[in-house]
Amino acid sequence: MAIEPAARQFLMDALATPSPSGYEEKVQAVVRQYIEPVAESVRIDVHGNLMASSVPGDGPRLMYAGHCDQIGMLVSYIDDEGFVYANTIGGWDPQQLIGQTMTIWTDHGPLPAVISRKPIHLLSTSERTEVVKIEQMWLDIGACDKAEAEKHVRIGDPITLHLNHRALLGAHLSGPAMDNTTGMWTVMEAFRRAAVSKSELRCQLTSVSTVQEEIGLRGAKTAAGSIRPDVAIAVDVTHASDCPTIDKTQRGDIRLGRGPVIARGPNMNPRVVARLIELAERNGIPYQVAAIGRATPNDANVLQIHGGGVATGLVAIPNRYMHSAVETISTEDIDNAAELLSHFALELSADDDFTPCVG
């Protein structure tokens, strides 16, 4: 099943919209515009999570979570010459930032900037062998001094990489914020497909565009508090291992274009995992399996331990070069992930029991 033009446009619009953790309002407006026509209700909570809900059925409360926030930066200081310094939001490798084109999202609109460091010609011998630190880089907006810079920029303005994306060969798409615009897109597209299906939803489905995952899984925790799900599936990216230097013996053999990744391990309910695999095989949906032997570093972590416990699954999108300007995914994988989750929602009923078998 190919991605419909409107769904593809939703993906591209979301990828072009800034959403650093704590500054997700703009992308939530894009999400709302796309999902509202097919949802029974859409609401945004005080934390900023966007929740799209179906007509309540008599089945379990099912929550899909895909975080919409991306890593970014935050203006922290402007020096006398008008150069801008910034703190990071989320986990950056500072090496990824050298020489990048950036955007400061000001009250007056997007402001172009570049980020760099002292040229290699001027580095001392010791500096050339050191890993650059974030405090050794600055943003240049072209201001002649601090007064001019302050006419455009305020302390606390969010910053992103230039949100530019390019298609590679086949179905590959590269650019910043694949983590986790692709997961957010998947849960919303799964909701849309389930909502417009000729089959009737028997569960109470809520797809959530969660916030602030990159700084501690915060949005999924608060969203689960109001939804109180019986079953929950998080969708996030995972490291693809089909490129040089990635150790498959540790990361598994995860490839772009081979389908979404169904995770197995202690953070995942075994019956949810089994249902996802069975649905993928029955419906001819390609999938991959990954093992995670600890609490996951994504929304599935907090969903599983909410309240008295939630039957939790994790579906992941293979992603090369995570937390960089050139994150690379396959649109075929997100299409298949959305299809898998739509089937899961449509088949969930009050008869389902996800209590692990001990007999």
PEGI-V357923 format. One line per field, one symbol per residue. ss: DSSP state (a for helix, b for strand, c for the rest). phi: phi as a letter, one per 40 degrees, with the letter a starting at -180 (. if undefined). psi: psi as a letter, one per 30 degrees, with the letter a starting at -180 (. if undefined). Layout:
# PEGI-V357923
ss=???
phi=???
psi=???
This chain:
# PEGI-V357923
ss=ccccaaaaaaaaaaaccccbccccaaaaaaaaaaaaaaccbbbbcccccbbbbcccccccbbbbbbbccbcbbbbbbbcccccbbbbbbccccaaaaccbbbbbbbccbbbbbbbbcccaaaccaaaacccccaaacbbbcccccaaaaacccccccbbbbcccbbbccccbbbbccaaaaaaaaaaaaaaaaaaccccccccbbbbbbbcccccccaaaaaaaaaacccbbbbbbbbbccccccccaaaaccccccccbbbbbcccccaaaaaaaaaaaaaccccbbbbbcccccccaaaaaaccccccbbbbbbbbbbcccccccbbbaaaaaaaaaaaaaaaaacccccccccccc
phi=.cccdccccddcccccbcacdgbcdccccccccccdcbccabbbccchcbbbbccdbccccbbbbbcccbcaaadbabcccgcbbaccbgcccdccccgccbbccccchcbcabbaadcdcbccdcccccccbcccbabbbgccaccccccbbbdgccbbddcbbbcbcgbcbbicgdcbdcccdccccccccccccccccbcbcbcbccbfccbhfccccccccccfccbabcbacbccbcadgccccbcgcbbcgchcbccbiccbccccdcccccccccbgccabbbbbcacccadddcccbcfchbcbbbbbbdacgdfacbdbbbcccccccccccccdccccacccbbcdcbc
psi=jlkleeeeeeeeeefgkkhlkfhgeeeeeeeeeefefgkekklklfffkkjkklkkagaljkkkkjkflllalkkfkklffgkklllkjajkjffffkglklkkjlffakjkllkaakleffkleeeffkkklefgllkjfgkfaeeeefffklkfklkllkikkkkalbgkkkllgejheeeeeeeeeeeeeeeglflkkfljkjkkjllhefggheeeeeefeeeilekkkkklllkkghlkfkjffeflikkkfgllkkkkaffkkeeeeeeeeeeeeeghkkllkkkjglklhaffefeegkbgkkjklkkljkkkhkhlfhkklkfeeeeeeeeefeeeeffklffkjgkkkg.
